[in-house]
């Protein structure tokens, strides 16, 4: 049986610690990535900066975490994982 990732086209982004994040081909970059960096940003600050509903921001953050592009820190703060 083939891996789900092997059946889809996309690219891998090297992450610290030897991990790789899979980004499907044609997937536009998430607009939240523009607000994140190496300095922790609280969830409420991200919601305000992105001008998106909190539920949508939380959903997008979950997807970005699964792709290993974003890390959650204590206190609902987020940073880029690369």
C-alpha positions as CSV (number, residue, x, y, z in Angstrom):
1,X,0.0,0.0,0.0
2,X,1.4,3.4,-1.0
3,X,1.7,6.2,1.5
4,X,-0.8,9.0,1.2
5,X,2.0,11.5,0.7
6,X,3.6,9.4,-2.0
7,X,0.4,9.5,-4.1
8,X,0.2,13.3,-4.1
9,X,2.5,15.7,-5.8
10,X,4.1,18.4,-3.7
11,X,7.4,19.3,-2.0
12,X,9.1,18.8,1.3
13,X,10.5,21.6,3.3
14,X,13.4,20.7,5.6
15,X,12.7,21.4,9.2
16,X,15.0,21.6,12.2
17,X,15.7,18.2,13.8
18,X,15.7,16.4,10.5
19,X,11.9,16.6,10.0
20,X,10.4,17.4,6.7
21,X,7.1,19.3,6.1
22,X,5.0,18.3,3.1
23,X,3.4,21.1,1.1
24,X,1.0,19.9,-1.6
25,X,1.7,21.2,-5.1
26,X,-0.6,24.1,-6.0
27,X,-1.4,24.9,-2.4
28,X,-1.1,28.7,-2.0
29,X,0.9,29.9,0.9
30,X,-1.2,30.5,4.0
31,X,-1.7,34.2,4.7
32,X,-1.0,33.6,8.4
33,X,2.7,32.8,7.6
34,X,3.2,36.5,6.7
35,X,2.5,37.5,10.3
36,X,4.6,34.8,12.0
37,X,8.3,34.8,12.6
38,X,10.8,33.7,15.3
39,X,9.2,36.0,17.9
40,X,6.2,34.4,19.6
41,X,2.8,35.9,18.7
42,X,-0.2,35.3,20.8
43,X,-3.4,33.9,19.2
44,X,-5.4,37.0,19.9
45,X,-2.7,39.2,18.3
46,X,-2.7,36.9,15.2
47,X,-6.5,37.1,14.9
48,X,-6.4,40.9,15.1
49,X,-3.5,41.2,12.6
50,X,-4.9,38.7,10.1
51,X,-8.4,40.2,10.3
52,X,-9.9,36.7,10.2
53,X,-12.4,35.0,12.5
54,X,-10.8,33.3,15.5
55,X,-12.2,29.9,14.5
56,X,-10.6,30.2,11.0
57,X,-7.2,31.3,12.4
58,X,-7.3,28.3,14.8
59,X,-8.1,25.9,12.0
60,X,-5.4,27.3,9.8
61,X,-2.9,27.1,12.6
62,X,-3.8,23.4,13.2
63,X,-3.1,22.6,9.5
64,X,0.2,24.6,9.6
65,X,1.2,22.7,12.7
66,X,0.5,19.3,11.0
67,X,2.6,20.5,8.1
68,X,5.4,21.4,10.6
69,X,5.5,24.9,9.4
70,X,4.3,26.5,12.7
71,X,4.9,25.6,16.4
72,X,2.7,26.3,19.3
73,X,4.4,27.6,22.4
74,X,3.0,27.8,26.0
75,X,0.3,30.4,26.4
76,X,-1.2,30.0,22.9
77,X,1.8,31.7,21.2
78,X,2.9,30.7,17.8
79,X,6.2,30.9,15.8
80,X,7.5,29.7,12.5
81,X,9.0,26.2,12.8
82,X,11.7,26.9,10.2
